Amino acid sequence: MGSGTGTGNLTASPSSISWSYTTNSGQYPASQAVTLTSSVGLTTYTANVASPSTWLYANGLYPSATGYISSGIAIAPDPAYMNALTTGNYTGSVLVYDSNNNQVTITVNLAVNGGGSASGITWSPNPATITAAVGVVQQQQTVTLSSATSGTFSASITGSGLSVSQVFTSTTTPASGSVIVYGNPSNLAANTYPGYLYVTLTPTSGNAVTQTIPVNFVVGSGGTTTTSGMVTPTSLTFSFSTSSSVTPPNQSIVVTGTGTFSVSGVTYPTGQSVNWLTLSPSSSGSAPGRILVTANPSGLAANSSPYTATVSVTPYAGAAAITVSVSFLVTASPILIANPGSIDFYETSDGTVPYSPLYLIASDGSAMAVTATTSSTWLNVSVPNPATTGTVVTVQGNNLASLANGVYTGSITVTAVGAANSPVNVPVVLTVTGSSVTGTGNLTLGTLNTFSAVQGGTAPGSQTLSVSASSSTYYTASVSSTGNWLTISSTSAYTNSSLTVSVIQSVLSSLAAGTYPGTITLSANGIQQTVNVSLAVSSSSGGGSGNVTVTQIGRAHV
């Protein structure tokens, strides 16, 4: 594999790595484990990735990493920047040095074939295609953007039924981001409608450049309705070791649907004086979209119990707010760092299998034995053997063609021997669009207890109604109640979610003592099912609870 430069007291094998990559293929070069040897018996090292080599990771980090010489070092590509490379040959390097400043350089030669554009903007998928059935609501396609130039993206679009929103620049140096393209088939006959997405890169210096991206909107070939507003995941966990300088990777909250979502901000428990959690956007945004969540350990002391906070997100106007709980463990002990902290996948009609590397890092640079598993059937996790920190786990979609349109929430569970925060849960959110799979109409519904309240008092706490099926199924929901006291969090959703059922406070204040029945009606593929629930209002404290039965009151064929 060649030899690198160094003092001879520290050596690397291999010291030269050769990769090839086809732009926008999604098939990234495999991580390379490099063995390090110290002839003078030193144990630790520091690695610095050369500044032009933004497409390189050392132990899952850029620009610097630390570790034990006996554990070696993992050299891997950073997928976020690979598509920003135009056709050509690139040379990257990683300088590794021990505590006596003995050095060795690992050289990486990368040949990039295909892709690229005169503007320097690259995109995926290529071509961009949206598929929708005739007469249903709009479908969406996320187009990822990248450029070797630093700057920010903006976009516009032309074409029948096409629109764009949520132009998101995730990094600016070099530029990387995404834009969501919508296709609305209303008033369109079955046909293929061509359009053009115009993406403009405004660099930090110099003139703006624009790339024209063809978009095909196929109406009348598969597709079902899009999801209503959902917020997922509803629980996030961060960790930080005070003996390390590595900050926790950011995580995301995904908001689906259309329209404007709102964020009420961060709520901390009484006695917690440091505001350690930040959100972007912090007040409102366009759905579908993401809320970037960052945990900042500055000012927080190591503590045996995690710091906690909650975030309230309303997915669309008139919807019930969804609470996302966040915990942050700050400890002096070594921890496991999983990067990225959360993964967002998008499955579209082009059949591309979504993929992400998951870098597992020990905060103290040690080689912890790790495992990585998932209970989500639509995810596949590949773990190297032997599996220790410093290696890279591959996460990708599994059998996604069998899934209906919808939003799926799963996770990767990672354990590490000796890590204070083990096991680590990495949330994975999959958005499926353009699927022709419709799912089943037989819903499995949870139960609710009778709501109890005092006349003129505070509304009782909300309840959760679980809704599931053998495969992801789109359903609609409506409510009716004597006195109009009943409300639910969503009027349409998919069966990997649940409904929040609540009593309307303003209505409760006007109700006399008595029992008020209510009904939640759910319909999926022509089958209608109901859940009955009551509100018991008393003139003094008290009340009761009861079990609710689920009845199937009709069946129709679609």
N, C-alpha and C positions, 0 to 999 in steps of 0.2 A: 504493500500500500504506500510505500515511500517513507521518508523520514522527515521529521520536523526539526526546527532549530531549537537549541537549548544548551544548558551547561554540561549535560551528561549526568549530573547527579539526580535529575528528575527526567524520566522518559515516559513516552506515551506510545501505546500500540492499539490500533494503528494511529499513526500521526498524520496521515493524509486520507481524506475521504472524498469519494466521487459520487455525485448524485446527478440524476436527470429528472426533469419534470416537464409535463405538458400543461401549459396554462389552462385553467378552468376545468381540468380533468377531474379534480377532487382526489386523485391518487397521489398522495404526498410521499416523498422518500421516507423509508423506515428509519427510526431512531438508531443511532450507532453507539454501542457501548464501547468505551475506550478504557483500556487498562492503564493505570498509572503505577510507576515503580520508583521508589526513592532508594538510591544506593547508600544514603547516609542515615536511613532509619527514621526520617521525619514522617509525621502522621496526617497532617492536615494540609489543605491547599485552598487557594482562591483562584477563580477563573474569571477572566474578563473577555467578553465578546467584542471584537473590533467594531468601532462605531459605524462603519458603513454596512456592517453585516446584520441589518435589522431583521433579516429573515432567518436568523440562527438563534437557537435556544441552547443554553448550557444548564443541564439539570432542570430544565423547564423554566429557566429564568433568563431575562435580558435586562441590563447588560452584564451583570456579575452574579456569581454563585460561589458557594463554599461547599466543602465536603471533606471526607476522609480519603486519603490516598488509597487505602486498601479497598474502598468501595468503587473506585474509578469515577468516571464522569460520563454522562449521557449527552450526546450531541444530536440535536433534532431540529427539523425545520419548524418555523412558526407559520401555520396555515394562514394567519391573518394577513401576512405580507407576501406570500408566495405568488398570488395572482397579480400583485402589483409589478412583478418583474416582466419586462418585455423580452422578446427573443434575444438570446445572447449567452455569453459565458460569464459567470460570476465567481469570484474568489472571496471566501470568507475565512476568518481565522479566530481562534480562541487561544488566548495566552493564559497558561496555567503556571502558578508559581507557589512554592512552599514557604514556610516561615523563615527560611534562610535566604529567600529570594532566588533560589534555584528555579529556572524557568524552562518551559517547553511550549512550543507553539503547535497547535493542531490546525491543519489547513483543510478547508472544505471547498472542493471545486463543484460548481453547479452549472449544468447546461440546461437552459430553458428553451423548449421547442414549441413553436406555435403560439397562438393567443396574441395578446398585445394589440395595440392600435396606434395610429399616428398621433392621437391625442394623449397617449400614455395612460388612458383610463381603460381598465379591464372590468368585465362583469360576468356574473354567473347567476342563473343558467343562461346559456347561449346556444340556441335562440331562446328568447323569453316567450312562453306560451301560457295563456289562460284558457281554461275550458269550463263551460257552463251549460246547463240544460236550458231549454227554451222556457222563458217566463219565470224563472226562479230569481231569488235575490242575488246580489253581486258576489263574485268570487274574487280571490286575491292571489297575488304572486309576489314574493319578496325577491328583489334583485340585489345581490351583493355587489359592492363597488370597491375598487381599489386603484391606487396610483402610486408610482414611485415618488411623485412630487408631493410636498407638504401642502395642505390646504383643506378646504371644506367643500362639500357637495351641495348642489341644488338641482332641481329637476322640474320638467314640465312634460306634457304628453299631448299628442293628437291622435284621433282615431275614434270610431263609433263606440260608444259605451265605455271608453277608457278614461281613467282619472288616476291621480297620484296623491299620496299624502305621506306624512312621516318620513321625510328625508333625514336620515340619521347618519351623522359622521361619528363613528366610534373612536377613531384615532385620527389625528391631524398630521402626524409626522412619522412615516408618510401617511397620506390620506387613505382611510379605509372606512367603509360605511355601507348603508343599504337604503333602498327606497321600496315602498310598497305600492304596487300597481293594482288597481281595481278594474274589474270588468263587470259592467252592469248590463244583463241581457234584456232588460225591460224594453219592449217595443221593437226588439230585434228578431228577425226571422232566422231560422237555422242557416248558418253560413260561416265562413271564416273572414273576419274583418281585420285587415292590416292596420297597424298603427306605428307610431314612432315615439320613443322615449328620448327626450333630450336632456342629457346629464351634463351639467357645467361644473368644472372644478375651478374654484377661485383660490389660486395659490397664495401662500404667505408673502411671496414677492413675484413680480412679473405679471404677465397677462393671463386672463382666464381662458380656458380651452373648453370646447363643447364636443361631446361624443353623441352621435345619433345611434340609438339601439332599436332595431326592428322588434316589434311586438305583434304576435298573432293572437287574436281573440276568437276562439272557436266556440260558436254557439250551436247547441244541438247535439253535442257528443259527450254524454255523461255529466256528472256534477249534481250536487244537491244544494240545499240552502246552506248559507254560511252560518257560523255560530253566532249566538247572541253574546252580549257582553259577559265575559267571565274574567276573574282575577285568579291567577295561579302562579307559583305555589303560594300557600297561605302560611307557610312557616319557613324561616331562614335561620341558619346557624353560622356564626363566625367564630374564629379562634385566633389568638395571638400569644406568642411567647415573648416575655420581656427580656429574655436572653438572646433574642434574635432581632434583626432589623427588617425582616421580611414582613411586610404588611399584608393583611388578608386580601385575597383577590375579591374583586367586586362580584356581586350577584345581581340577578334580574328578576323583576316581577313582570309577568306578561299579562297584558290587558287585551282581550279580543273584542270583536264586534265592530261597530262603526260609531261615529259621533265623537263626542268629547268626554273623556274621563276626568275625574277630579281627585286630588290627593289632599287630605285634610292636614297633613303634616305628621310629625313624630310625637308620640306620647310616651313619656318616661314615668316610672313609678315614683312615688313620693320619697324624697331623700336621695335621689340620684341626681347630682348636680352637674355632671359633665354631659354635654350634648355630643354624643359620639357617632350618631347616625345621620347620614345625609342622603338626599334623594334627588334624582334628576330625571324628569322634571319634578319640581317640588310642589307645584300647585295644580296644574292641569296639563293635558296632552291630548293628542288625536289617537283614537282607537281605530284599528289595532295598533298597539305600540308597546314599548317597554319602559319600565321605571328602573333606572340604574341605582342600586343600593350599595353604599360604601360605609364600612365600619372603620372609624379612626381611633386607634388606641391611645392617642395623646391625652395625657392627664388621667388615665385610668390606672389604678394600682392592681397588682395581681390579687386575685380573689378566688376562693374555693368555689363560690357560686357564680354562675354567669350573670352578667349585666343583661337587663331585658328592656324591650321597648315594643311598641305597637305602631303600625301604620294603617291608616284607614283610607281605602280606595273605593270610590264610587264609579262603576264601569260605564254608566251612561246616565243622563238626566232622568230623574225619577226612580232610579234603581236603589235598592238598599245598599248601604255601605258594607264593604267586605273588610274584615280586620285581618291583617297579616302580622303574625307574631315574629319577633326577631330576638335572638339571644346571642351574647358575645362573651365567650370565655377568655379571660386574660389570666395567664398563669406564668410562673417562672420555670415550669417544666418544659421539656421538649414536646412539640406538637407535630402532627401531620398536616401538611399544606397541600390541598388539592387545587390545581389550577388548570382550567377555569373553575371558579367557585360554583357556577351553575351553567347549564348547557341549554341552548334554544335550538331546536331542529325544525326544519320546514320540509314537508313532503309535498311535491307538486306532481302534476300530471306527466312530467317528462321522465319519470322513473328514476331520477338520480337518487342514490342512497345517501342520506346525510351522514356525516362522519365528523368526529372531533377527537383529537388526542387529549388525554387526561394525564397531566404531569403530577407525580406524587413525590413530594419533597419533605424531608425531615428538617425541622427548623434549626437543628444543631449540626446538620450535615452528615448525620450517621446513616448507616444502612439498616433501616428497620424492615423486618419482614412484613409484607403487606398482602392483603387479599382484596379483591374487588368483585362484587356480585350485584345482580339486579333481579328483582322479582317481576319486572315488566316484560311481558312476552314480546313486545315490539322493539325491545332493545337487545343488542348483543355486545358483550364486554369481552375483550381479549386481553389476557394478562400474561406478560412474559414469564419465563421460567429460567432461573429462580426469580421470584417477585420480591424486590426490595425497593425502598425509596431511592430515587435517582433513575428509575426506569419509567417507561411511558406506557400507559394503558390505552387501548383503542376502544372507543365507544362509537357504535354506528346503529342505524335502524335495522330492524329485522322483520321481514315479511310485511312490509308496509302496504303492499297492494291489497291486502285483505281488510284494511281499515277504512271506515267511512269518514267523510269529512268531519272534522272536529278538532278539539284541543285535548291532548292526552298528557297527563302528568305522571311522571315516573321518577325514579332516582337510582343512583349508584351508591351502594354502601361499601365504604372502604375501611378496613381495619388495619392498624399498624401496631406491632408489638412495641411497647414502651412509650407510646404517644398519649399524652394526657387527655386529648380530645377524641380518642378512638372510641367508637367508630365515627367516621365522618360521613355525612349524608350529602351527596351532590345532586340537587334537583335537576331533572331533565324535563323540558316542556316540548312536546311535539305538536305542531300545527299541520293538519292535513287539509289540503284544498284540491279541487279538481277530481276527486274520487267519484266513481259511479256506484260504489257500495252503499247501500241504504240501511243496513242493519235490520234488526228485528222490531216487531211492534209489541212484544210481550215484555213489559217493564216489571222489574222487581222493586217494590216500594217499601220503604221503612215505615215505622209507626210514629205517631205523635201522641203526646199526653194532653189532657184538657188544660187550657190556660186558666189560671186563677188570678183574679184581681179584686181590689177593693174599690168600691164606687168613689170616683173622683181622685183615685190614687195614681201611682206610677204604673205604667204598662209592664206586664211580666216579661222576663227575658225571652229572646227569640229561641226557636227550636230549629233543628236541622232535619230535613226530610231527605233521606238517601234515595237516589234513583239510579238503577243499574239495569243492565241487560247482558245477554250472552255475547253481543258485539255492540260496538258503539252505535248508538241510535239517536237520531234527532227527534225531539218531542216539543210540543207546545204545552203551556200550562196556563190555567186561568183560575180565578177564585170567585166565590159568591158566599155571602154571609148575611144573616139577619142583623141589621144595624150597620152593615158595611165596615166592620172592624178588622177584617182579615186582609193581609198583604203578603206577597212573596217576593223574593229577590230577583226573579227573572221570569219572563213569560215564554221563553224558549231557550233550549240548551241541549247539550249532549249528555249521554248517560254516564260519562266519567266524572260527573259533577253532582252537586246536591243543591237543594233549595233551602234558603233561609226563610222560615215562616215566622211572622211577627204580628203583634197587635198594634194597631195605629193609635198612638197616644192621644191625638186630638179627638178621635172618635170616642175613646174610652171615657173621657171626661163628661160626655153627654149621655151615657148609658145608665139606665136605672138598674137596680139589683135584679138579677135573673140569669138565665142560661141562654146563650146565643149560639145557635149552630152555624157551622161553616163547612164549605166543601172546596177541595182543591181538585180540579179536573185536569188530567194529563192525557194527551193524545199522541200516538206514534203509529205511523203507517196504517191509519184507518182504525186502530184499536183505541178505545177510550177507557180509562180507568180513573177511579176517584179515591180520594182520601178524605174522610170526615174528621172534623175537629171542632171542639166547642170552647167557648169562653164563658166561664162562670164568674159573674160579678156579684160580690156580696156587699152588704151594707156595713160589715165589720170585718176584721182580719180573719182569714181562714180560706177555705176553698178545698179543692180536691183534685184528684187526677184520675184519669181513666185510660183504658186502652182503646186504640182506634183500629177499626177494621178496614181492609182494602177490598173493594169490590170491583169486578170488571162488568160494566153495564152495557157494553155493546161491542160489536165487531163489524168491521166493513173491510172490503178488499180494495186495494189501490192498484 
